[in-house]
């Protein structure tokens, strides 16, 4: 489940790494859980991501393995069991798959036709 969430959220990233904006999206997924709502402080979310990306050398994102470790560290900061955080994020896997499929079908189904309409002036008589 977490693998699917990671892959769907980082699908548009050329490096395959989860960048900070994607990590914020994951924290928003956590906020949708009524049990975890309000427990994740924005400063903890920022601090943990920064620490993870600056451990050995400065990088712009994290790998899937680091993503899971980061979720576990976030659960410690939130004072909740790690399984609750992992499950709260993992349960969005199916929704993210459906969301991606919907966007693909809308792109292929919609054809936009641009045409210019004639401009009518008030003083012009037909």
N, C-alpha and C positions, 0 to 999 in steps of 0.2 A: 504494500500500500504506500509506504513512504517513498519507495523507488519511483512509483508512478507519479506521485505528487511532485517530487523533485524534477522528473523528466518533463512533465507538463508545464511547470512554472519556468523552467530554464530552456524551453524549446526554442525560443527566439535568440538565445545567447550564442554568439559564434564560438566562444571558448568552451561552452558546456559547463561553466561554473555558475553558481548562484551568486548574483550580485546583490548589493545592499537593497535595492528597490524590490527585488524578488523576496528577500528575507523579510522586508516590511509587509509584503503581501501575505507571507506565512503567518506573521504575527496578527494580521487582520483576520485570518482564518481561525486563529485561537480565540480571538475576541468574540467570534460568533457562537462559541460554546458558552451556555449560560453558567456553567460551573466555574469556568476559567475567566469569565469576563471581568475585567478590571484588575486581575492579579498580575498581569505582565506590565511592568513599568517600561515606559519608552526608553528610559535611561539604561535599563538592564538589557533591553533588546539591542540598542546601539552599542553598548559597551562589550557585550559578548561577541557580537559580530566583528567588531574592531579587533578584539583580542585574538579571535580565531584567524583573521586574515593577516595578522602581524606576528604570528608565533615564531616562525623561522625567517621568512623573508616577506616583504610586502607584496601582497597579491590583491587583485580586484574582487575576488570571489572565493567561494568554498566548494569543495567536492561533495559528492553525495555522502560519503563516509563522515566528513566533517559536519555535514548538515545534521545527521543523526546525533552526533556528539553535542552539537550546539543545542539541539532540542532538549537533550538530557541536562545540559548545564542550565538552560532556561527553566526547566522544571525545578531545579534546586533553588534558583533565585526566586521562583514563585511559591516555594514551599508546598509543592504538590507532588504526588508520585509521578515518576517519569512515564509510566505506562499511560497515565491519563493524558499527558501532553502528546505522546506519540499517537494515541488513538484519536485524539481530537483533530490532529493534522491529517492522519491517514484516512479518516472517514470522508474527507473531501476528494479523494482520488477519483471516484466515479463521477462526481459533479464536474471536476476539471476535464475529464475525458469527454463528457457530454458537451461541455462548453466549447471545447476545441472542435468537436464534430459539427456543432451548430454553426460556428464561424466559418468552417470550410464549406458547408452546404450553402450558406448565404452568399459566399464569394462566388461560387460556381453558378448559382441560380440567378443572381442579379446581374443584369446587363444594363448599364446606364447609357442612355442616349442623350447627348447634348445637342440641342438645336437652338438657334436664335429665333426669338419671336420678333415679328415686325414691330417697329416703334411707331405709334400713332401720335401725332401732334394735334393739339386742340384746333389749331387754325387750318389744318389740312382738311379738305373736303374730298369725299370719295365719290 
